[in-house]
């Protein structure tokens, strides 16, 4: 088994630099970090984590709490967390809470009993969160909505939704529908605000029947909600779905009802999951920087754990509107 001295020789740096690069990468240059990580990879070096943990009060583990382990979007954020954690010498435990406060409480006990050092929470809001009530340990919210008293990383969901509706308006659409998640879901609330705001600014009268709430953010719910859109007497010319899975399900229902996308109705989603670019037609969507959200959240959490103050408490990242073949101009009557 390789050791730190072999890594040091291969990378051409001191053993102290290797140790800093693995534990505190921000303290070494990017070039030294690159050399160390390449040497670690070539030698398949694994630090003696057990010995390190015995010498420290830390477990060098963090917990991710996700409402759905099956979500393609949350899996990409998790990938970003794991990459940053590995670079700083931490392992990651994944907890699927299924939006259950009881399950959330079980994972909190891992931190309170020192089996983990902190938590990254993917719940959209700290409201009704057991973590928010007991947050006497390091915690960061990722993928949330509004600013919180706790550290967080997110995009501006209101403005992102507004940009999609404005894009539809620029193509000549005026009868624009939306499929939301559950009414109480913070993502649904914020994105619906953006949808309404864009229509109001364009002096487009809002038709309440064009707002459809899905049971959740799954493809199956999108199929169900999409069939409701397809049965409307006056079909909308555009449809904004509040995530890509709903959009894909809705397109299936619209096609089964005999409608073409985008010829009869343009469709857009949200999140830019991998399926979005490969679907038929490829899906117009909002691209959230999921890997970056995960990496920043992880580094913010580890900075808390290691006693370094965060320069920002609430980080709001940019998003991109990705235009693909599922959207087009209004077809003439």
ABEGO torsion letter per residue (X at the ends): XBBAAAAAAAAGBBAAAAAAAAABAAABBAAAAAAAAAAAAAAGBBBBAAAAAAABABAGBBBBBBABAABAAAAAAAAAAAAAAAAAGBBBBBBBAGGBAAAAAAAAAAAAAGABABBBBABABABGBAAAAABABBBBBBGBBBBBABBBBBBBAAAAAAAAAAAAAAAGBABBBBBBBBAABAAAAAAAAAAAAAAAAAGBBBBAAABBBBABABAAAAAAAAAAAAABABBBABBBBABAAAAAAAAAAAAAAGBBOAAABBBBBBGGBAAAAABOBBBBBBBBBAAAAAAAAAAAAAAAAAGBBBABABBBBBBBBBBBAABBBBBBX
